[in-house]
Amino acid sequence: MKRKLLFLTIGILQCLFVFAQDNSIYPIKKDRKRSPGKTTYYIDPTKGNDMGRGTKSSPFKSFKNINKLILSAGDKVIVIAPGAFKQSLALVAEGTSKAPVVISFAPGRYDFYPAEAFKKQIHISNTNDVPYGWKAIAIYLGGSKHVKLTGAGATMVMRGKMIETCIDSCENVSLSGLSYDYHRPTVSELTVLAMGDNYADLAIHPDSKYSIKDSLLTWEGEGWRVKPGSLWQSLDLTTGILQRVGFNLRAVKYVETGTNRVRAYFGKNPGFKKGLVYQDRDIIRDCVGFFMQRSKNISFKDVNVYFMHGMGVVSQFCENINMDKVRVKPKEGSGRTCSAWADILHFASCKGKIEISNSYLSAANDDAVNVHGLHLRILGSPSAKQLKVGFIHGQTYGFEAFAPGDSINLTRSTTLIPFAKNVVDNIAKINDKEYLLTLKNTVPADVLKDAVVENVSWTPSLWAHGNVITRLSTRGMLITTPRKVVVERNQFTDLLMSPILVENDANGWFESGSIKNMVIKDNDFKRCGGPIINFHPENSVYDKAVHQNISILNNKVALRGGSFVAAKSVTNLLIAGNKIITLKPTTIEALVSQQNATGVKIEGNEVSVKGKE
């Protein structure tokens, strides 16, 4: 009850806060003036003046004047010096393939503040603790096309919880060279310097601001305060092992002993260990790092993310996304060990091609990559060609998961096997969780029996290659999509759970997708938890295989323990040419578990013992 009241209070405060801002600096498209095109506008946040002409000799100070324009083909906005921005860049731009709109930032640090920022109510997959709160956005692109954001050496620093960049209903947008960070990350960090029988001496990271009152510690953020929670992560810097730990800190008392030095007193040690680094996050799912929705042809290249709050880079109903040389890790020299509050790259109901290449994904509080669709439960059938459907999970709802013309599968939640197909003719919103679908064809008579619906038009292919995924307490890649999947030449290191997990469920997170064509080859798995590759659909009844046509080829595996492959409810699975190093003698057959698996071929694999390979 306290948690619900807290989220309600936050939502009310956010709503009151946003209505106090000057919305005239973020006019909607129809109220904007169209730029003539092939015009360069200059901004200097330190020496500029918004009453100036926007020229190099008389630059604007903020984005205020740019936010009143529809930028046209060939336009450029050049930020010629670093500095602070109280207002967001809320861009509407209409470039062309031959003459894109270019926004460029000079090298240096740029501070973005949420108080006067552009704000928007957005329902985001896996992020709905404050569903009607207004989310502050540092850089917003809405209804735009052919836009390039560049800035080698430029770092965008959030001065409170903000979406770092939002791409909303856009086409052909690229980000290159930019870096992103938080001045005060929403994950707090400390190191245990020494231990006594009833105390632990802690070094609080300088960026993890805090206060102590009446012997109680509170983490102090920019626009937020939170008591230390029970869900932590511990990092052993000598082994690289990051794992989740549960702390009961209710009886712990704190005394400040010096600058960023605190002694924690306790009757019984809640779990502190000397030498370990601990991470504690503000668990409210109220924001994300980056958000993209209903957009097409998006490219991130040479982008650094030093920290992002929320469910990472969330792409929702987007088409064709390329992530190349995206580096998610703490900034060198910062002393931080966490770069992401939860997931790193999260793709919900996308289509076209997702390509993730040459990237470094690390130091998060959850999975590196998650590619999935959505199951909505069938709640009723008002007529022969209508279905009432609903979002069930409390973190995912409020957005339209279907559009006219979309193809759908009707699936039993117990078997995860489709029993009918159909096409959406019309969609009507009942409320934020329930929708009425009018369909092209009649639905089966027993449609209400244990059934969900999946939008199969919005399912992507995936090519993940040349990436490094490391230092995670959870999984590397969660993949559920029926289109072609190739995972090759990646390095997975020091992951506590399965580097590759293939699920599909209609009772938990309702993340959908049956594998139809998957190749996992030439990857290097080092010191990861097992099963290394885990097929685990959440079907409670076996009808026939949920996943099929899978090849696991020529991978190098150094097992920390556990198995190589767990194959539940799969068919046509080939495991060949893999080289596996174990801690003790075993066989490849013992390293592959099967449950309701058919057509499994295991051939040409090598198994050796560590030190004897």
C-alpha positions, 0 to 999 in steps of 0.5 A: 500500500505504501508503494502504491501511495508513493507512486500516486504521489509522484504522479500527482507531483509530476502532473502539477509540475508540468502544468507550471512550465511554459508550454509556449516554448514547445508548440505543436507542429501546426503552430510552428513556422517553417524554416526556408531550408538550407539554413544554418542556425547557431547556438551558444548556451554560454554567450548566446542570446535568444534575441539574437539572429541565430547566426555564427556571430549572433547565436541563440542561447537556447533551443527556444527558437529552434523549437518554434520551427519546422526545420526543412531540407538542408537545415543545420543546427550547430551548437558551437560550445558546451553549456547548460540547457534549461529547455529541451531540444524538441525537434520537428524536422522534415529533411530529405535523403539528399538533404537531411536536417543535421543537428551537431554539438561541439565537444564538451559537457551539456547539462540538461535539466528537467524542470522546464524540459519538454514533457510527455505522457507515454506508456512504455513497455515494462515501465508503468509504475507511474503510468500517467506521470509526465516524463521529462525528455532532454532531446525529443524528435517528433514526426520528423524524417531524415535527421542526423544528430552528431557530436563527437566528444559531446556528452549529454548529462542528465540533471534529474530523471529524464529520457535522454533521447526520444524518437517518436513517429519518425523516419530515417533518424541517426545518432552518431558520436554522442555520449550520455550520462547522469550527474547523479545516477539512480544507482548508488554505489559503495565499497566495503573498506573494513568489517568488524563484529557489528559494523562495516566501514563504507566508502560511498562513491562521490557521485552517490549523494546521501544524507544521514538523519536519526542514524538512517541513511537516505540516497539523495538524487536530483528530484528524488530521495529514496531509502536503501532498498532490499535489492542490491548487486555486489561486484567482486572486482578481482573476479568480475562477478556481479550478482544480485543480493538481498539485504534486510537493512531495517535494523542498520544504523549509520554514522558519518565518519568522514567525507563519503565515509560511513560506518554501518552498525548492525546486530547481525551482518545483513550481508556486507563483505570486505572489498566488494562493491555494492550497487543499490537502485531506486526501483521505481519504473518511472522513466527509461534511458532512450525511447523510440516508438512507431518509428522507422530506419533508426541508427545508433553509431559510435554512441557511448552510454555511461549511465541511463535510468529505467529500462534502457534503450526501449524500442516499441513498435519500430521498424529497422533498427541498427545499433553499431558500436554502441558502448554501454559501460561506466566512463573511464576514470569515474570509479563507477561500476554501473551503467544501466538501471535495468536492461540495456537494449529492449525491443518490444513488438518491432519489425523489419531488421534489428542489427546489433553489431560491434557493441560493448554492453555491460555493467547493467542491473538486468539483461543486455538484450531483450527482443520479444513480442506481446501476448494480450489475453482474450477477455471476451468475444462480443460477436463472431468477428470481435475479440475483447483483449487486454494487457495483463502485466501491470508494467505493460499497457496503455499503447495500441498493440494492433492496427488495421491490417495487422495479422494475429495469432490466437494461441493457447496460453498453456501450450503456446501453440497457435490454433487460429490466425486472423487479420485486424480490421479495426481497433477500438480502445475501451480503456488503457488496458482493454481493446476491442478488435474487429477481425476480418474472419470469424473466430473459433467457437472455443476462443475464450478457452485459455487464449491469448493473441499476438500481433505477428505482423510486428515481429523482427529478424535479428542479427547480433554480431561482433558484440561483447556482453559482460559483467551482468548478474542476469542474462545476455540475450533474451530472444523470442521472435519467429523471424530469422535470428543469427547470433554470431561472433559475440563474446559473452563473459562473466554473466551469472545466468544464461548468456542466451535465453529463449522463452515465450510466455503467456502467464508471466511477463506475456512476452511472446514469440516462437523461434522458427529459424535460429543460428547461434555460431562462432560465439565465445562464452567465458565463465558464464552461468548455465545453461549457456543456451537455454530454451525454456518456453513457459508452456505447462502443457506439451502439445507440440514443439514451441521452438524449431529449426535451431543450429548451435555451431562452432561455439567456444564454451568455458563452463563455470558450472551447469550445462551447455544447452537446455532444450525444452519443447524444441524440434529440429535442433542441431548441436555441432562443432562446439568446443566445451571446457568443463571443470570435471570430466563429462560428455556432451550428452550430459551437457545437453538436457532435453524435455519434450525435444524431438529431432535433436542431432548432436555431432562433432563436439569436443569436451575437455577438462580445464587445464587438460584442453 
